[in-house]
């Protein structure tokens, strides 16, 4: 049953909002726990549908994954190459990260694993993972266009490869490195553009030998020594900067707001949005910087204030790829024309986010253009009209971005279905309402 939500003008957003655990790190913590020998304890895990699907998948591979009453997760691993053949199809739900990383895990041993997902995931390209796995000797049998459902059969002996990524994708990089754990010798991934490095950090944390060399032009060469024995490790998951983006931008837009967001991950390969907002003149301070499980974190304090338009360079896209919909909302309230370049990857996310963002903002009264792979938002400097219902199309970030728009627009903004929000930010509505938002179940006011 779809749940429509409507977001009306918010009260000033104040207090402290603890956003849920990082989605990327949570998937990896469960997966690496399953590949290690012994029991790994995970604190702060994101208990969103995407990560729960990955936990169920690791159970299907024979790992023991449990949640304690104290919110702690425990994973008893089976070791690299030790997965049992799943007896049923693995359903990754809405999660591209889940299925792509798990394809790498499935490739490590000579078993056949079947994967599927929801209507959104079944539209997304998997050939980008199937191609390098194929070069390692893995058989991937997919539906037309390299789509799910698909089957992965690992070979008796995996071949280590050197592979240059044709798309800037941490998911593809991670799938190859995960498969490479099961291959004798060295597997190398070359990324011409840097992408989030949580897999490399966690590989080291669990005891693998990973070498990373910076290349001229800004890329990286990552080399992993295969067939390590990974040992169980504790993981503390930071708050997700991609989730923090929503309350942070809401606080920037709603007059009188001053909001604290504790323990947010500040990994530079994830922090492009905040870099961009600071360039736009946002009042954001980072307090108490520290480190948890090899990841940098800090408390963010965000205060309302005017924003000015800027040009966001294409090189920055991988470090803020999931944040463009909500940045575009902020841009609609900024003074001047914001140009966001190089957004081709947005077309193959949970929905076509380039189109969904442009259509949604236009429906709210903003002047928006898509030129090639660039998104151009003309900020009127005097707010946004609102008064629209936005189709979410199974995309959590489109849903949350437009609920944020409704908090500061002249008229309310509604979304047709909030269900997808639970994939990455369970409790979003309550958390935002406690801070001052006015989001409730309902449809657009037509009066
Ligand atoms: C993710 C990588 C990104 C991002 C996704 C999570 C990850 O996808 O959009 O939400 O955890 O590795 P790509 O690597 O495909 O760009």
Boltz pocket constraint, residues with backbone or C-beta under 6 A from the ligand:
constraints:
  - pocket:
      binder: B
      contacts: [[A, 23], [A, 24], [A, 25], [A, 97], [A, 168], [A, 169], [A, 170], [A, 171], [A, 172], [A, 174], [A, 195], [A, 196], [A, 321], [A, 322], [A, 345]]
      max_distance: 6.0
